Amino acid sequence: MKLRRRFRFWLLVLLELSFAAVALATEQFWMLLIAGPVAALSWYFVEGPRGRSLPRWGVNIGALVILSLVLLSALGELDSGRSMELLSSFVLGIIVLRQWQERTPQEDAQQIILSLVLVLSSIMQSEQLLFGFIVLAWTAMAIYVVILFQIYSGTNKARRLRNDVALGSRHLMPPLTSRFGPMDLASVRRTTLLALIGVAIFGIAIFVIFPREILFKSQMPGRSLGSRTGFTQNVDLVSSERINESRREVFTLQWKDASGSAMQWPQPILLRGSVLDNYEPTVRKWTLPPTRQNDFSRVLIPNMSGEFMSLGIRPLTNSSQTYTLDVTMRSLSSNVVFSPWVPIALSATEGRTFQFNSRDLIIRDAGVDVLGSYWSYRLKVQPFPPAQTIMNLTGDDVPNDRLVSFPVPAVRQIALDILTELEVPVSVLPDETIWDRNRRVSKALEEWLEKNCAYTTNLGDFIQIASEDPIVSFLQRYRFGHCEFFASAMTAMCQSLGIESRLITGYIAIEYNKGTEHYVVRESNAHAWSEVRVGRFQWASMDPSPRSELEAIQTRNSSWADSWRWVYDRIDFLWNSSVVGFDTRTQAMLAKRATGGWENWFRSKLRSVTELASSFNRYVRLGPAGYIWLGGILVIVIAFILAGIALVRRRRRVMDVARLNTVDPARARILARQLGFWADALKIMDRHGMGKSPHETPLAFTHRAAAVEPGLAAHLRDLVDLLYRIRFDGHEPDRDELKHAEGLVRLMRTGGGDS
């Protein structure tokens, strides 16, 4: 294949990989479905025999049209979170257009740069495992394409210089043509491999020195669940980029009753992850006040044996109704321990340290001395704990009554108008307490929101008005939105009426698998709701989002592929826990191990492996013989690995000594199996001090060996004859010929006579 055609082909492959990267990152797969085939067709029309291409003025007009469409899209939905998506769309369109024009080598270089821009913009938008694989493939292909481009551009430069010389010469000169042969390909592949190793070492060094939370501080959340999964510590009503309908699994949950039997709860389970009661109207966000961000004061270190550890300052009893949650993370990592209701005890099988917020009853993984995030945990929870239990969890502090208000005055009047319409009095009635009033009023507001507002994750028509708060716009102007708007409106109206209320973010467990008896919680199950204080020690969950709509979305998005997502869940979790979630804490842990902490780490891992083996042995009930059986399996696995390494090394040696790198790969694999005797013979000659020179033919080497080692050379001559017939005459040796060659090699090894 000509050098130009080979380079253009692999450049097209590189561009297609960048299209796949941006489509996966933005979850806009129409980009790949449209741009991919259109760019591929350019190979047939532009690089084909007819060489049809668009004029440059046509490409320029097309670029202006694409720019106009991108600007209109940006003006139609003003959202800073879409900046990378818009940039990707523009660059992708330019790349496809330029593929249809006749390009110079400089313009080919620009295509490579635009592909790099496309991938970099995608990196800012995605942290998925599959995306990581695509980026790795793109990097390897980019190195190969850049090396081809250097050869291609150098050839073009030499051709131009040759033409300039020919114009000033009186003699005819043949044109300079360039083809790519097997030797050239082998050299380029070796160079590409060395470059990949260098890039990998450099990339790992940069990754370790600069954690993701530093490189992407404004975009990425460190070890917490990413902003695009839906769950976040803050709720931003200006940007809706977090809302998606991804089917990727976050974790599974098994709900057990007091007897330990798995069961399905009659209603969807709300899993708390963050508690927010502070609204900032200037930035239109629900946030955690700075004074409460460090309330995680109590340190918990559960026993690795799996026993439950009390979260209170004193041991708790299970006298009240108690349930158990078994949570296993799937694809995403998190430092938040999600829990419904009131957690009273925690169990973990990993040597981890947890922190407990006694005010909001939120638990998080402190990550001390452990790389990555937790894999699983177990919780005991109580839906209606007695006052003594709450005081035990909060440290004997009795919650104070406090006056609350909402910083947007218009919300109070809206709430009063709604209650007037419903004929629900705001004041405390003669036969009720203030807590009864809170429950009655908040329940009325919850039902009104559920009946009068539409649920949607598409906010394309929700135009933000600078002079109007988005909560007011939701209640008066639009009355449609996703769960964050429903929960924000609910919490805001309650606070405006003096009712203590707070906004909760987390997940809602809807999908129940009856076969495995557990809930599957996906990214699309990220949710927000309200909690209203209805007692001195009691908060009631109020979810104004229409439950029927949530269940309909769950059903609509389900597909056959959901049942296969578990295949790469563990790998995906390790990717998000150790790579996406690499932060300064993990960096410090690596530094600590590098200065001598590996011994403790190795001991803990050895202890974990031992416990795993013990658990498996107890499961299969083999007794002491089980350990012998496991040890035997381990020895067999190690033996297979060592044998595989030996076979790979032998095959590489045969490929080198028989010069098979220049042969068709399919034919080379066959010859590598047949010519093993020649590699063994050369190894024996090396031991006798008769190494073969790389530029020496096998026959010349035999003649030289005959003068020094005539006994070995006699056998070597027969092997060379068979080598020539197999390698160059296309002879297919039978089993007897190969056995005879192996016998000659054994005689050479022992220095024996004829076989």
N, C-alpha and C positions, 0 to 999 in steps of 0.2 A: 504494500500500500504506500502511495506517495506520502511524504512527510506532511504536506499541507492538509491533505484529506484526513490523515490520522489525527492531527492536532485538532482540526475543526470538529471531528466526531467526538473526541473526548471532552472538548470544550462544551459541546451540546449536552453530554452526560452530566458535566459539572453544573450547568445551568438548570437541568431538570432536578438535580438534587437540591439546589437552592430553592426551586419552586416548591418541592415537597416540604422543605423546612419551614418556609413561610406559611404554607397552607396548614401545617400541623400546629404551628405556634399561634396563629390567629383563629384556628378552627374555621377557616373559610376555604373549604375544600373545592369550591368552584374555581379558585385560582389555579389549582393543579389540573382540574378537569378541563379548563379552557386553555390556559397558557401552555400546559404541557404538550398537548397535541398540535397546537398552532406552531410552537417552536420546533417540534419534531418534523412537521411538514416542510419547514424551511430547508431542512437537510436535503429533501428530495428536489425541491424546486431551485434553490440557490446553488447547492453544491452538486446537483445532478448534471447530466450531459448538456441540458439546454441552458442552464445558468440564468434562469429568470430571477430578477430581483426588483425591489421597489426603488424608484428614484429617490435621491436624497431629499428633494423638496417634499415628497410624499411622506417620508419618515419624519421630517421636521413638523409638518402639519399634524401628523398623528400624535407626536409628542405634546404639542400644544393642546390637542383635544383631551389627552389623558390628564394633563395638568389641570385643565378646566374642570373635568369631572371630579378629580380629587379635591379641588378647592370647594366645589359645590357641596360635596359630601361633608367636608369639614365645617362649612358654614351652616349646613342643615342640622348638624348635631355637634354643638360646641362642647368638646370634652377633651381635656389635655391627655387623658389616658389613651386616646386613639391616635396620638401623634406617630407612634411607631408603626401602627397598622396602616395609616395613610402613606407614610414614607415607603413602606413595603409595597403597597399597591402601585405607587408611582414608578418606583425602580423596576418592578416586575414588568410593567407595561413598556418601559423604555427598552429593557433587555429583549423582549419579544419583537418589538419593532426593528431593532437593529439587527436581529438575526435574519431579517428579510432584505437587507441591503448588502451590496458588495462592499466588503470591509478590507481595510489595510491592516497590516500587523499591529499598528498602533491602536486601531479601533478594536482589534481582538483583545489587546491588553486592557482596554477600557471595559470590555465585557467581563473579564475576570475580576476587575475591581468592583464593578456593579454587583456581580454575584457575591463578592465578599460583603458589600454593604447590605445586601439582602439577608445574608445569614446573620450578620451582627445585629440587625434590627430584629430578627426573629429570636435571637438569644435573649434580648431584653423582654420578650413576651412569653417565654415558655420555659418550664423546668421539667418537662415530662421525660421519662426514660427513653421512649421511642424517638423523641426529638434528639436526645443525646446521641443515639446510634446514627441518626442521619447526619448530625454535625461531624461525628468522627469519620463517616464515609466521605463527606464533603471535603474534610481536611486532607485525607489521604489522596483523594482525586485531585484536589487543588495543587498539591505538591507535584504530582505527576504531570498535570497540565502545564504548570509553570515551567518545568524542565523541558517539556516538548516545545513550549513557546520560545524558550531561549534558543533552542536548536533551530526552530522554524524561522525566527526573526534573524538569527545569524546567517542562515542560508540565504534569505532574501537580501540581506545587506551585501553578502558576497556576490550574489547574482547582479546586483546593481553596480558594484565596483567592476565586475567583469565586463558588463555591458559598456561602462564608461571607457574602459581600456580598449575594448573592441572598436569603439567609434573612432578612436585615434590611431588605430593600427591598420596596416594595409593587408594584413593576412586575415583570412576567415577563421573564426573561432567557434567551436561547437557550443551550443547552449549548456548552461549549468543545470543539471537535473539532480534531484535529491530523492532517494528512496530510503526506506527504513527496513533494514535487514534484521535477522535474528540476533546477530552480535550486538547491534545497536540497541535493540529492545532489552537484552540482558543487562547491558551497561546502564540504561536508563532505570530499569527496575532496581538494580543495586543502589544507584544514587537515590532513588525515591525512598527505599527502605532506610538508608542512613539518614536521610532528611526527616523521615517520620520519627525515627528514634530521637533525633535531636529536638524536634518540635515537642515530642511527648515529654522529654526531660525538662525542657524549658517551660512547657505548660504546667507540669506538676509543680515546679518550683514557684511559678507565679501564683498558682492556686493556693499553695500552702502559705506563701508570704502575704498574699492579699485575699482574705476571706471574702465571700460573696456579700456579706452585710456591709463591707467597706466599699467594694467595687460598685455595688448597686444599692446603695443605702436608701435612695429615694424610691426604689422599685421593689426590692425584695425584702421579705420579712424575716430573714435568718432562719432559725430552726422552727419557727411557728408555721402553721399551715399557710400556704401562699395566698396572696390576696385574690387570685383568680379562682380559688376553690370556694369562695363564698364566705368562709368564716374569717373574721377579723376582730381585732381588739377594739376597733373604732368603726363607727357607721357614718359614712360620708354620703349625704343626700345629693351632692352635686354630681358626683361621678357614679355611674352604674356599672363599671367594668367588672365588678366582682360577680355579678349575677350571670350564671350560665346554666346550661342543662347537661353538663358532662356526666357520663355514666361511669366514670372511673370510681372504683370503690375506695372509700376512706378507711373504714373499719367494719368489723362484724360484731354483733352484740347478742349474747344469749341471756335471756331473762329467766331467772329461777325463783321459785317461791320458797317459803320457809323450809319446806322439806327437801329442797335441792333439786326439784323436778323442773325441767325446762317448760316454759309456757309462753303463750302469746297474750300480751296485754290488750284489753278491750279497745283501747284508744292508742293513737300514735304517741310515741315516747319523745318528749322534749329533753334534749341533752344539753345542759348548760355548759358554756365555755367561757363567757365573759359577761360581767355585770356593768352596765353603763347607766348613770343617772344624771349626767351633766351634759347639757346641750349648749353649744357655742353658736349663737345665731350669726356671728360675723363670718365664720367659715362653714356654717351649716353642717356641723358634725356632732355626733354623740361621742363623747370621750370619757376616759377615766380620769378624774381629777389628779393632778400631780401628787397631792397629799396622800392618795390612796394607792398609788402605783407600787409602793413598797410595803404593802400590808401583808405580804407573804413572809411572816416572821417565824412561824412555827416550823421546825425542821422535822421531817419524818424519814426514818430509815427502816423500811419493812424487812422482816426476816426473809432470807432467800429461800427458806423451806416452803414458802407458800402459805404460811399461817397469817391470819388477819391481824392487823395492828389497829388499835383504837385511834381515832382522830381527836378524841377529847383529851382534856388534861387529866382525866381519870378513866379507868376502864368502864366501858359502856355495856349495858345488858341489852338483850334482844327481847325485852318484855313487850315492846310495841311491835306492830306489823312490820316485818323486815323482809326485804328482797335482796337478791344477789345478782350482780351484773358481771359477766365475763366478756371483756372487750379485747379483741385482737386487731391490731392495725394491719391494714392491707397494703395500699400503695403509697399513702402519704404519711409523712412524719409530723409529729407535733410535740410540744412541750406542755400541752394542756391535757388534764385528765377530765374527760367529759362525764358528767353525772346528772341524772334527774333527781329532783327532790333534795333530801338532806343526806349527804354521805356520812356514815358513822365509823366505817372501818375500811382499810385498804390492804390489799395483798399484792405482792409482786414477786416474780421468780428470778428477777435480775437484781444485781447489786447496785441499786440506784438510791439516790436521795431525792425526796419530794419535799415541797413546801406547801403549807396550808394557810389560806387566807381565812381567818376565823370570822371575819365580818361578812364576807360574801359567800363563804363555804365553797371556794374554788381551790382546786389542787393543781399544781403544776410540777413538772419534772425539773429539778434543779440541775441535773446533768453533771454532778460532781464526780470526777474520776472515771467517767464513762463516756466513750465516744458514741456519737449517734443518739437517736431518740429511743424511747421505750418501745417494746414490741407488743406487750400485752399487760393487762392489769385486771384485778378483780375488786369490786366494791360492794359493800353492804349499804343499803339505803333504806330510809324510812319515809313514807309519804306524809305521815301525820305524827311527828315525834313530839313527845311531851316537853313541857317547858324546861324541865330539869336537864333533858338531853341537849337542848339548844344552849342553855347556860354552860353546860359542860364543854360543848364545842367552842363557844365564844369566850371561854375563860371566866365564867361567872359574871360577865358584864351584862346588865339588863339593857336592851336596846332603848335608846331615848326617843321620845316623841319629838318630832321637829316640824317646823312650819316649812312647807314647800310652795314653790311658785314656778311659773314658766316664763322665760325671758322674752317671749313673743306675745304681747298683749292680745293680739287678734285671735289667738287660739282659744282664750277663755270665753269670748263672746260666741264663737262657733259652738263650743261645748254646751254653753247655756241654751243656745237656740235648738240644738239637737235634743237636749233633755226636755225642753218645753214642748217640742214636737211630740216626744214620746210620753209626755205627761208624767215625768219622773222628777220628783222634788230633789233638790240638791242638799237641803238642810237635813239634819238628823231628826227622824220622826220620834214621837214620844215613846214608842214601844221598842226602840232599837238603840244599839250602841253605835259609837263612831265607826267601829269595825264593820258592823252590819251595813251602815250607810256606805262605806267604801266598797263593799262587795256588791251591793245593789246598784250603785251608780256605775261602777266600772263594768258590771255585767251588761247593763243597758247600752253603754257605749260600744262594747265589744259586739253585741248583736247588731247594732246599727251599722257599724263598719262592715261586718260580714254580709249584710243584706244590700247595702247601698253603694258599695265600692267594688270595682272589678279588679280581679287579680291578673297580672300579666308581667312577664319578664322583659317585654319589649317596650322600652321607654322612648322610642323614636319620636312620638308625638307629645312627649312630656317636655314642653319648652320651659326652661328655667327663666324666670323673670327677675331681673336684678333687684327691683324694689319690693319683691314679695318673697316671703319665706317659703321654701318648697313644701313645708307641712301645711301651710295655709293654701297653697296652690292645689295640693292633693285633696284637701277637704272641701274647698269651695269651687275650684275651677275644673279639675280633671276627674277626680274620683276614680282613678285607676293607677295601678303601680304594683310593685312587688312587696314581699313581706317586710322589708325595711321601712317602707312608707306606712304600711298598716300599723306596725309596731310603734313607729315614731309618733303617728297621730294618736294612737291609744295612750301612750305614755305621756305625751304632751298635754292632752286634754285632761287627764287625771291630775297631773301636777298643777295645771292652771286652776283646778278646782280645790287645791289644797290637799289632795289625796296623794300619799306617798306611793310613788310608782317608779319603776326603773325598766330600762330596755335590756333584754337578754339576747345574746347571739350564741349560736351553737349549731346543732343539727337536730333534725326531726327524723325519727326512725319510723318508716311507714312500710317498707318492703319486708315481708316475713316469708322465709323459706321453710315450709312445713317439713320438708325432707330432712334438712339439717337442724331444724328447730332453732334458727337464729335469724336475727334481723341483719339486713345488708344496708349499710349507710353509704351513700354515694355523694360525690361532689354536689350534685344537683339537690341534695337534701339539706344543704346549708340553709339555715333559717334564722329568723328574728321574731321575737314575741315580747310580751310585757309581763311583769310581775307587779302585783298590787298588794300592799300591806293590809291584811284583813285580821290582824290580831297582834298582840304584844310580841309574840314570837313566831308569827305565821305570815307567810307570803303566798299568794295564790297566783298560779300561772294563768294569764289571759292571752289567748291567741286569736286575734281578730281576722287573720287571713282565712279566707274560705277553705275549709278542709276539703270540700269536694273538688275544688280546683287543684289543690296540691296533689290529691290522689289521681286526678285526671292527667296531670302532667307526668306523674310517675308511670302511669299505664301507657301513655302515648309515647314516651321515650324508651320504653323497654324493648329489647330485641333479643334474638337468639345468641348474639355475641356476648351478652351479659354473663352467661353461664361459663364462659371460657376465660374470663378476665383473671381468674385466680392463678392461671398458669404462670404469669410473670409477676405476681403480686409481691413475692418476697424480694425479688431483684429490684422491682420498682420502689419498694420501701427502703431498701438499703441505699438506692440511688438518692432518694429524697432526704434520707436521714443523714448520710455521710457526705454527699456531694452537694446537693442543693442546700442542705442545712448547715454547711461548713461555716462556722462563725469564729469569733475571737476566742470563745471558750474552748472550742475544739482545737484551735491553733495552740493555745497555751497547754492543753493536754498532750499534744504531740511533742511540744518542746520539753515537757516534763519527762515524757518517756524517753526522749532522745538523750536526756542527761541522767538516765539511770532508773527510770520507772518501768522498764520493760519486764523486769523480773516479776513484780507484783501483778502486772497485766497478764503475763504468761501463766502464772499460777491460778489467777481467777478464771482464765479460759480453760485451763486444764481441769479445774474443778467443775466448770460448766459442762465440759465434755463427759466427765466422769458421771455427773448427775444425769445427763441425758442417756448415757449407756445404762445406768441403773434403772431409769424409768422405762426404757425400752425392754430391758430384761424382765422387769416386773410385769410388763404388759404381755409379753409372749410366754411368761411363766416357765422358763427353762432352768431356773435355779443356777447353781454354780457353773453348770455346763454352758449356760448362755454366754458367759464371759469368754470362755474358750472359743465358742462359735463366733462371737463378734471379733475376737482377736484373729481368728483364722480368716474371716472375711477381709479384715484390714490388711493382713499380709498378702492376700491374693490381689487386692486392689493395688497395693504398692508394687507388687510384682508386675502386674499388667502395665502400670504407668512406666516403670523402668524399662520394660520390654518395648513399649511404644517409643520411648525416647531413643533407645538403641536402634530400632528400625528406622526412625527418621534420620538419625545421624548416618547410618549406613547408606540410606538412599541418597542423601546429599553427597556423600563421598563418591558413590557410583556416578552420580550426575556430573561431578567435577572431573573425575579421571577419564570418563568415557566421552567427555565433551557433549553431553546431551542437552545443554542449555540452548543450543541452536536448533534443536529438533522440535517438531510439532509436539505439544504437550501430551496428547493421547499416545503417540508413538513412543515418546520419552518414558512414560510410565511403564510400558511393556518392556522396553530395553533395560530399564533400571532393574527389573526383576530378573532378566536373563544374564546381565553382565556383572553380577555380583562377584563372580570368580575373579574377574580382572582386578577389581578393587582389593580383594584379599591377597592376590598375588603381588601387587605393588607394595602392599603393607609389609609382606614378608621380605621383599627385596630391600625395603627401607631398613628393616632390622639388621640386614646383612651389610649395611653401608653402601647399598647400590640404589640410591634414590633416582627416580626418573626425572629428567628435566622437563618443564612444561612445554618447551618447544621441540622436544625430541619425539620422533614417531615411535610407536610400539616396536616396529621391526628393527629400527636403529638401536633402540634400547636393548633389544635381545642380543644383537651382535656385540654390543659393548659389554653386556653381562657375561657373554660366553668366554671372554678373555679373562675374566676374574673368577666367576663361579660357574664353571662348565656343567656341573651337576644340576644346579638349579636352572640354568639356561636351557637345558634339554627339555624340561617340563614347560618352561616359560614359552618356548617356541611353539609347542602344540596349543597353548592357551592363546597366543597371539594369532595363530591361524584361525582358531574358532572366533576370536574377537573380530577379525576383519570380515569373516563371512557373515556374522550376525549384524555388525554395525554398518557395513557398507554394501554388502551384496543382498541384503534383505532376507537372509537365511533364517528360517524358523527352527530353532533347535528342539529336538524331542527330549523326553525325560532322561533317556540313556546318555545323550551327549552332555547334558548338564551335570548328571551324576559323575560322568567320567572327568569333567573339568573340576568338580569339587574334590575328586580323588587325587588329581594332580596337585591341587592346592595343598591337600593334607600331606602329600609326599614332600612338597617344598617346605612345609612347616617343620617336618621331622627330619628332612635331609635324606629320605629313603630312596630306593631305586625305582624301577619301572612299576607302574600300577598294573 
